Amino acid sequence: MTKIASRAVDDGFVVYERQRGWAALNARELWAYRELLYFLTWRDILVRYKQAVMGVAWAILQPLLTMVVFTVVFNKALGIKSPSSDVPYAVFSFTGLLPWQFFAGALTRSGVSLVGNANLLTKVYFPRLVIPISAVLGGLVDLGISFLVLLVLMAAYGIAPTWHVVFLPLFVLLAFATAVAVSLWLSAMNVLYRDVQYIIPFLVQIWMFVSPVIYPISSIPAGPLRVAFALNPMTGVIGGFRWALLGQQFPPGGYLWISLAVVVALLLGGVLYFRRMERVFADVV
Amino acid sequence: MSDVVLRTVDLGKMYQIGSERQAYRTLRDTLVQAAMRPLERVRHPGAATHASDDLWALRHVDLEVRHGEAVGIIGRNGAGKSTLLKVLSHITEPTEGRVEIKGRVASLLEVGTGFHQELTGRENIQLNGAILGMTRAEIKSKFDEIVEFSEIARFLDTPVKRYSSGMFVRLAFAVAAHLEPEILIVDEVLAVGDAAFQKKCLGKMEDVAGRGRTVLFVSHNMAAVTSLCSRAVMLDSGNLAKSGPTREVIDAYLLHAKEASSTPLAQRSDRTGQGSVRFTALGLEDGAGNAITTATSGRPVTVRLDYSSADGRPVHRVIVGIYVRGLYGQPLFICLSRVAQNGFSTLAPSGSIRCHIPVLPLQPGVYMLDIWCKVDEVITDFVNHASELTVSAGDFFGSGKLPPPEGGEFLVFHQWEATEA
């Protein structure tokens, strides 16, 4: 595998020297290390399921139990309803939980990923971006398992997915991009400031309440408040999942574009911030 | 026209000692500092910003390595060897100057980087191979070779956490040994594992060097450096102190070490460890407890280590070790408080530790002592070449004779018997 530094001089020499200012994403180098990305993701998944006594069952039970509690508390007790009468609240909330738990899990794992892999950072060179990205990728398996559970659940309730389902991969991609964007910020900050890892659980909790997991976006009054909600990219992702799978009303186009713009800004900013900070990772981690 | 494959130009790496000791900060500290900074400027206008905290681990290093060369990097603890390897491996960026490298580089700064305890040997081979820069196809094609080299075929599907430390090291080194980079950067990784396996690894490295690969090799074992490297460089306090044929550089290093070992232990700064317990003096005593400067073959000798703890409190879970090395740094034996009888685990806040060797089994000559202290498995003090050990001829066998020195450093008591058929 070739190591590609930021500047190549004549005769095929590569040069390592102090970088100043902001560095852009080195996509070619990242591509050269795709196999490492694959192996680290594979390791994370393997270890996660080996260590858990219930293994894969956990990936099924976690969203299922959450859905049951949500249905009892928010639907039966507090009277929050699914926006369409033909879709029960259980299916409605489970569909929202799918991308949400992927996102929450990605943040929790990737936030500590660089610090947790300190021995790699100080002993081997590779593009540091590989670490948080692999932590996010590892969550896709859980997402896939939960998705199968949802299909079973939908079948049980006699709900057929609409033709919108062909757009689902786009929303998975959007969820992935959002998770990576936030993870880049959190993981890099956690190397420099260890208290970030204590903030993450709190952040995840608050974030869930401002995302339409429990309630439909339609319960937010249209107007400035709903625009403010759309600034949260997870609003677009969760709305998209429900639209693609259940055919539920989707916040009209404009809101999705807001979510998309926020994701792009977060991602670009995250890459720049990460690339700037990664120069000192090996020295301070 | 030159076949230089690695070049450093005025290379320097600076650490801020403050940030090294407390590597990461808390968000609050940073915010407070940011708030205080304008205030500081008002208080001490024009004051340089903490220049005294700057430590140059490397400075003004100019080095050229040609294709196919094996270069040994030697120097005392804290001389900058590991920092140099880290900068050459692109792990950390230089503060000034630059590195120019041509070709595929693999660095082996630690055995078993990225190994995961929960995964099996098979899984770890694949993972570690990828981390060290092998492609999936390469790992696949070398897999059988790696397994054979490691001698652990039977345990391939056992989680690594059930391996003995010897098996772990063998597997880890087997993966590393099958890297095929154009430039191989190796830190002192041969210091682990049993002697037979070390020899096998060294053989493999010689093989690699012989096949036109470029090798940079750090070791305290001068015998290994001599056999592997045609050229060596010596680092001292971050500077390139000497470069040339291995023999010459090693001689300079040994002279240097000799000077260091005559410095009183308390004043030595070339030590590592976290510092909660430190050695303050080292002395030799004979069987009657009298201070001596020269030990004698076959006679008792006691190594006395004075120490004190930084916080003035008793110390628990202590292990003290003395490495006895030959003049070329080749390991001869270890005296380990955890292994021997009458070992201790708790120590008074300050005092002396004595290691008694009832019959010194060494040929006359000069040896080196490295000493270290661990508390709770963390090294608190480590001094290379803490002292020389000069051994004079003595009557080891009770026969008044000693074998010729070519036979090796050790004397082993034995008797002969001849019987008629």
Interface residues (C-beta under 8 A of the other chain):
Chain A: M1 T2 K3 A5 V9 D11 G12 F13 V14 V15 Y16 E17 R18 Q19 E35 L36 Y38 F39 L40 W42 R43 L46 V47 K50 Q51 N119 L120 L121 T122 K123 V124 Y125 F126 V191 L192 Y193 R194 D195 V196 R279 A282 D283 V284 V285
Chain B: R7 Y15 S19 E20 A23 Y24 R25 T26 L27 R28 T30 K86 V87 S89 H90 I91 T92 E93 P94 T95 E96 G97 R98 V99 E100 I101 K102 G103 R104 V105 S107 L109 E110 T113 G114 H116 E118 L119 E123 Q126 L127 A130 I131 L132 G133 M134 T135 R136
